Amino acid sequence: MWVLMKRPDGSEEEVYLSDYPYLEEGDILDDGSVVIAVRYKNEEETDAISMGFFADETDDDSL
C-alpha cells in the first residue's frame, strides 16, 4: 500500500510498503518512521459490506 510517512530525521516521503498490509495513520514502523497518511490500499482490500461480511440490519436471516 502507498503511505505518506514521516522519517525520524523529519523528512516526509511517499512510499509503497508491501510488507505491511494493515497500516493506519499513527503507526510506527521498525525504523522509527510514522505513518501520517494512507494513500492507496492494496487491491485485495475491498469494502467488507460488499463482500457480505456484515449483514444488513433489515435482513431477517441475520438473526
WOKAMO-V328470 format. One record per run of one state. SS is the DSSP state (H for helix, E for strand, L for the rest). FROM is the first residue (numbers start at 1). LEN is the number of residues. If there is no record, write none. Layout:
BEGIN
ss = (SS | SS)
from = (FROM | FROM)
len = (LEN | LEN)
END
This chain:
BEGIN
ss = (L | E | L | E | L | E | L | E | L | H | L)
from = (1 | 2 | 7 | 12 | 17 | 28 | 29 | 34 | 41 | 60 | 63)
len = (1 | 5 | 5 | 5 | 11 | 1 | 5 | 7 | 19 | 3 | 1)
END
